[in-house]
């Protein structure tokens, strides 16, 4: 059977962030409840940033590391998002152009809430396995942004929805999929998927979110259990407690993951509370490390958790990672693969943690001003973004970074700033 998986991987989580504990206090939230979120920071989207800038900044180091011959073997670019800004034109076309890729390439976009990144990953895996173009590579970029605004009205919108603001982030994860899975080798055929129609969270208008947090939690828990059980039915000898050295969960916020893991350990292994806590710290927390500093980046979050696991785990010997993805609405999947010390070293060369350290922290007054800056919206026709707002953020990365330059007759133009 052919090998397939992630050849290279990188994360970009913007140029700014806020401390979510300060934000929760600023909003007057119940701080005793806030601790259960297990969140530290959230990445933001500046007036001159959009899903394209996040996507290309994540993908560029991967593409630049390829030889011209390897670069030309990228035959498919898939953008995975719920933050698109056009009903027809795919963001993959912008990414393809800005990355200077071969024009003999399929370009398209996928949407299914937070499941989109894994949907793109699995589509890429199957393309490589099909061997219709031996040696071809697929660039999958999951990219999402949050400009937090709750949709007004409706009985389903409770006060608890306010806790989504501290956990909603912005960022992108780029993955190069090929038959050279240096970073993460997929267990081919080891998949369990589970989905049904539920109105838990949604984006009913172009720039707003709505949802029922209790329903979303129940849907997440049910999908996690049932997707894994389907995986277990397909994979001989699979055991939730012993098959996976690490578990990378889709992470809306750390507290939800902890609750899901507790539920799985109780139901599947009849584990006691102390054993569950120990297992959570050992197998799950490596995947939360980066997620806690970025927030929920929707379609990119499961991939972010996987990147965090590989970056922060112990891979002195090859280790299997179980990955769970959930997207509201809903669809979910549990799959697995193997990471090695070599793969960890390759990922660490991207210096994800150091890039997060470089971001500029916004004060609460700056953050509130950012929320009121609504010039850049879905379907914006003409705009020159305000580059004077927190202008020093544009150079914090210390290397060329892509930003939105202007929009002219709906067409977006970008520029690299050092």
N, C-alpha and C positions, 0 to 999 in steps of 0.2 A: 504494500500500500504506500502511496506517495506521502512524503512528509509535507506538512503545510502549517503555517502559523504566522506569527508576527516577526518579521525580519528586523524591523526597527520601530521605535516608538518615542514620542516626545509629547510634552505638555506645555501649553502656554496659558497662563491664567491672568493676563492683563498686566497693567502697570500700577494699579492702585488697589487698596483694600480698606475695609474698616474692621475694627475690633468689635466682634458681635456682642461681647459682654457690655461694652460701652453703649452700643446701639440699643440693647435690650433695656438698659437703665434709662437711656434717653427717651425711649418710647413708654416707659412706665410699666413694663411687663413684670409679671410675678417672677422675681429672681430665683426663688426656690424651684420653680418649674423650669426656668431657663437652664439650670445646671444639667437637667436631663437631656438637653439637646446634644451635649458633647460636641459643641462647636466652638471654634476659636476666632476665625476670621472669615470674611467673605470677599471675594474679588468683585470689582466693580467694572462697569462699562462707561468710559469717558465719552464726551460728546464727539470725539474724533476716533472712536473705536466702534466696531460692529462685528457681526459674526465672521466676516471675511478676514478682518485683521487678526482676529484670534486664530482662525483656521490656518492662515498662511504663516503666521509667526510660529505656530506649532510644527508645521510641515517643513518649513524651509531648511532647518538643520539636517533633517533626514534626506531630503532631495539633494542638498549640496554635498553630502558625503558620498553620493553615488558617482561612479565613472560615467562619462557620456553614454557609453553602451548600456550600462545598467539603467540609467535615467530613461533612455528610450524604450525600455521594456515595461515601463508603467503604461498599461493599456486600458486602465479604467480608473476614474476618479469618482468616488462616491462621497457626497457630503450628507451628513446625518444631522438633522436639526428640527427644532420646533420654533426656530427664530428666523425663518426665511423672511425676506422683505419684498417678495414678488410672487404672485400666484402662478406664474408660468416659468420664468427664467430661473434656472438652477444656479445656486451659488457655486457649484462645482466648476462652472465655466470661468468665473472670476479666479478661483484658486488655480485652475489649470493654466490660465494666462499668466498670472503673477509668478508662478513657479517655473515658467518657461518649459512646459512639457510638450512632448511629441503630439502632433495633431491627430495621429492615428490612435485615437483614444476615445473610449466611451465616457460620457460625462452625464451624471444624473444625480438626483437627490432623493433621500428617503425621510419620511416622517412617521413616527409612531411614538410620540411623547418621549419618555426617557429610555424606551427600548430601541430607539433608532440606531444608536451606535453599534449595538450588538447585532441588529438586523443587517447593517452594512458589513460588519465583520464576517458574519456567517455567509452572506452573499459572495463576498470576496473569497472566502475559504472554498466554497463550492466551485467557483470559477477556476481557481487554481487546480483543484482536484480533478476537474473535468478534463484537464489537459488538452483543451481545444486550441491553446496557444502555448506550447511547452516553454517554460522559463519566464512567462509573463508575470508582472507584478501588478498589484492593485493598491492604490492609495486611498485609504478610508480616513476621512476627517469628520469627527463628531464635534460640533461647535454650537454652543448655545449661550445666550446672554439673558440677563434679567434686569429690566428697569422696573422695579417693583411697583405695581399699581393694582390694587384689588378692585375687581368689578363690583360696582355698587348694586345693592338690592338683592333680594332672593333669600328664601328661608335657609338655604344650604350654607350660606356664608355666616359662620359663627365668629365670635370674638377670637376663638382659638386660631383662626386663620392668620391672625397677626403674627403668630410665631413662625410663619413661613418667611417673613421678611428677613430675619437674621440668618436663615439657612439658604436663601436663594442667591446663587453666585453666577459668575460668568467665566467661561474658559473653553478651551478646545484640547482634544487629544488626537494626534495624528498617528496612524498605524500603517506601516508598509507590509502588505501581506504577500507572501511568496512561498516557494518550495524550499526556502532557506530560513527556517524559523529560529533564528539566532536568539531571540529574546523570549519567545513563548511558543512552544510546539503544541499544537492542538491535538487532543485525543479525538481522532477522527471517528465520527459516529456516536460519540458519547455526549448526547444531548437530550434534555428533557424540556419540552415547551408546553405552556399552558396559557390560555387566554379566553376571555369572554367580554361581553359588553357591560361596562359599569361607568357611571358618571361620578368618578371620584375627584379628579382634578382635570382642568381643561384650560384652553386659551380661547374663550368664545369671541373675543375681538382681537384685533391685530396687536394691541399693546397692553393687554390686561390679562390677569389670571383669575380664576375662580376655582373653588373647590370645597370639599367636605373632608376635613382632616380625619375624622373618625372612620369614615368609609374608606378613605385612602389607606389608612393603616390596616384595616381588615383585609382589603384587597391585596395589599403587599404581603401580609402574613399568609393568606390563603394561597397566593401564587407561589411564594417561596416553597411552601410545603409540597404543593402538587407538582410543580416543575421538577423539584428534586426527586419525588417519588417516581415520576415518569423516567427520569434519568436512571434511577436505580433499577427500574424494570428492564431497561435496555442494556445495562452494563453489568455483566456477571460479576458477582462478588463485591459490588459497590457497598460501602458502609460509610455513613455520614461521619462517624467518629474517627475512623482509621484510614480511609482512602486518601484524604486530603490533608497535607501538612498545613496549608493555609486556605482561607476562604475570603474571597473578594466579593463583597456585596455592593449592589447599587446603594448609594448612600445619600438619601435626601438630607439626613442629618444623622450623626452618630448614634443618638438615642434610639432611632427607629431600627437601626441595624442591631443594636444590642437586644432590643425586644424581640426581633425576628430570630436571632441566634438562640436566645433563651427558649423561645417557642419550639424551635427545631430540636434542641438538645433534650427538652422535656419529653416531647412527643416521640422522637425517634430513638433516643437512648435512655430515657427515664433517668436522666442525670440529676444529681442533687445540686442545690444552689451553689455550694462552694466549688464543685467540679465545673459547673457552667461558667462561673466567673473566671476560673483559671484557664479554661479552654478559650474563652473570649479574649483574654489578654494575650494568650499565646498564638492563636490562629487567626484572629480577626483584626486586632489593633494595628498590625503593620499596614493593612489596607486602608485604615482610617487616617493615618498620619497626614497625608497630603490633602485628603478630602476635608478634614477639619479646618484647613487653612484656606480653602477655596469656596466651599459651599456646594450646593446642589447645582451642577452644570448640566442637568437634564440628560440629553442623549449621550453626553460624554462621561457621565459619572461612573458607570460600571467600568469603563476603560481606565478612568482615573484611579479607581480603587485597585485595579489590577496593576497599574504602573506603580502605585504606592506600595503594594505588596512586594513586588519584585525589587523595588528600590530599598525597602526596609527590612525584608526578611533575611533568613540565614539559608544560603544556597551553596554551602560548602560541598554538599552532594545534591544531585538533582532532586527537586521536590515538586509534587503535584499540587496544583491550585484549583479549587472549585470556584466557579464564577457564577454569580446570580445577577440577572438583569431584570428589572421591572419597569414597564411603561404604563402610565395611567391610561385607562380607557377600555380594555387593557390587554397587554401581552407580556409574557415573561419567559425566561429561559434559564436553565441551569446547564452549564457545560464545564469542561475541564481541560487542562493541559499541563505541561511540564516546563519549569524554568530551571536554569542552571547558573552556576557561578559566572560563566562566560557571558550569559545573557544579562545578568545583573550588572556586570562591569560595563557592558555596552550601553545599558540604560543609564547607568550612573554618569557616563560621559556627557549626558545631556544636562546634568547639574540642576535637576528639577527643584530641589529644596533651596539651592542657592538663588535660583531665579525668583522663587517666592519671597525670599528674604529681601530682594532688591525693590520690591514694590513700595510705592509711597503710601503711607497711611493718611487717610482723610479724616479731618475733624468732623464732628457731628454737624456743624454749621455748613461745612463744605459738602457733606453728604446730602443734607437736606436741599441745598442749592442744586446739586446734581439731579435729584429727583424732580425738581421743578423745571429742569432743562428738557423740554419735550420737542425741540426742533427736529430731531432725527427720529422719524416714525416710519411705520410701514407705508410704502407707497410715496415717500417724499420725492417731489419732482425736481426741485432745485434747492441747493443748500451749500453754504460754505460753513463748516463747523467752527465753533468757537475754540480756537487753539490757545487762547489766553487763559482758559479755565485750568487751574493747577498745571500751568505750562511746564513746570519742572518734571512732571510725570513722563513727559515725552522722551526724556533722555536717561531714565533710571536704569534701563537694561544694560547700558554701556556698550551696545552693539546696534547695528541697523535694525530698526523696528518699523513694521508697516503700520501706517495710520491712514484714515480716510481723509482725502484732500478736499473733495467737493463732489456734489451731485449735480449733473447738468442734464436736464430732460430725462430724468430717472436713471441715467447711467452713472454708476459710481466710479470715481477716479481715486487712486491711492498714491501714496508717496512713502519712500523709505527715509526715516529720520535717525541719525546716529545720536 
